[in-house]
Amino acid sequence: MQSLPRKLFPMSSEKIFRVALRGDGLLTSPRWNKGTAFTRKERKAFGLIGRLPSAVNTLDEQCERAYAQLQSHESPIRKNSFLQSLKAQNWVLYYSLLSRHLKELTSIIYTPTEADAIANYSHLFRRSEGLYLSFLDIDTMEEDFLEQTKGRDIDLIVCTDAEAILGIGDQGVGGIGISTAKSVIYTLLAGIDPSKALSVMLDVGTDNEDLLNDHLYVGWPKHRVRGEKYDKFIDKFVQLVRKYHPHSLLHFEDFGVSNAQRLLECYRDEHSVFNDDIQGTGAVTLAALMAAVGVTKSKLADQRFVIYGAGSAGLGITRQVRDAIMQTDSVSREVVNKQFYLLDRFGLAKASLGSKIRPALSEFVRPDEEWEGVSSNENGEIGLLEVVKKVRPTILIGCSTQGGAFTKEVVEAMKSGCERPVIFPLSNPTRLVEVDPKDANEWTGGKALLATGSPFPPAKMPSGKDYIIAECNNALIYPGLGFGALLCQSRRMTDTMIIAGAQRLASLSPALKDADDALLPDFDEAPRVNFEVAVAVAEQAVKEGAAGVEWEVGHVREKAKEKQWVPVYGSYVYNAEGAT
């Protein structure tokens, strides 16, 4: 049997809970069930003698058994199903097991395995996982919402309409799987109490013909509602959240490109809302960039940025970095915008493209006179290589999902313009990455500062040393951003709070101690890192008056430790009047 890794959650003094459940009711409650860890005294008090075998196990022993059972399943999707079943039985055991095998099991409960589970949701369906709000029932939405939430103390609400799931597109009602997975990561890496989290599927139909033609599909089998009807449905849901859970964090996940930024802008001044695809991706990339300019001993305001792929992620990164430069270097918005060169499927965003340019890119459109004499195709579109040769960027970021787009010629052209080029091929999965980091490392003679969107093995430096490739994994920051906002009961997730979290993550970069080390901490450090991010976010909220609590900045760290949920068993005392 493999030895158990160190625990990633801090151990706390044992808590005493007053619990009203007895017998099978207690054993079937994932929040309160301990399984074979119930003591003899508890078994007698709660009517469990005869319902459990006689041995009393420790949590360590339960984790050892559960891990062995998990290993008996060969495929990732079977392991995912086993862990889903474990979560439905015993939260403490589930999260404790995950924390002991963090890197290995996160890929099972989240990306990439969760994408397969979501794609096959209707055929794997066994039990509900959260709150399903369907357009079919819009008239009774408030009644349905309260039926599932009334009396609950809810801190976190993760919702999706499932139009753009994990790179596999529209998955209809199966999108509930991404809401639940994100909620799990919040608990696993930031310590948000799972009993105070709600996963929501906003079922507005699906345009996935395979699902619509599947007689086993369990969602609303209609084409997606769009336009005014869609906005009315979403707004009704958001207003319910604001009305009944005003201090909660509302996390938007995997909305389509036509709605993601629009909804974020619509509600960010009304409630504490967060979109991980936009703000999380932007924040973790910002942290890696801050670490990179720390290595080069320069400033973000000194850089020239080429963003290849200007969808939700690329534009989110651009705006996040732009706003950080405005704040940290006191540069005007108009001036900073000129540092960015964005390319989408029509090449460089320049004025003569006219209606081909999405309105969202309007701030970053380049004047045509800048590009006189630069070669273009028959449609007047300017490609990546020509942009790199002219701009001589210091930073090149890929969010295009065009595998191999950063060719040797592109990388070498970039290297000719700066000593230590910053190259972030962020597209995932790995087959869609713009350049294999080992190639970028080789083509720049080991000078490139690299980060990717998926895990890659180390690259060899000319000295023979391994260069660890940083992974811009949103999970290094978004749980901490959310926990920080919840901790201080902020009514808004402000840009300055997000920047404060990114700065704290950047300060933990191994590269700041060794320039040839990774730009971001290893994922094994994610719980510690997210705690630090949360403290920084809450401290910033307190400083700027965005917090809903009256704390001194110096007290935030202590409050954060008190608030964290830790997967350890407490002692139970029977209380027929209710659990406390």
Helices and strands as residue ranges (DSSP letters): E 16-19, H 23-27, G 35-37, H 40-45, H 59-71, H 76-89, H 91-100, H 102-109, H 113-119, H 121-124, E 131-134, G 135-140, H 141-149, E 156-160, G 172-175, H 176-190, G 194-196, E 197-203, H 209-212, H 227-244, E 249-252, H 260-267, E 273-275, I 276-280, H 281-295, G 300-302, E 305-308, H 312-329, H 333-337, E 340-344, E 347-348, G 351-356, G 359-364, G 368-371, H 384-391, E 395-398, H 408-415, E 422-425, G 430-432, H 437-443, E 449-452, E 459-460, E 466-467, E 470-471, G 474-476, H 478-487, H 495-507, G 510-512, G 523-525, H 526-544, G 553-555, H 556-563, E 571-574
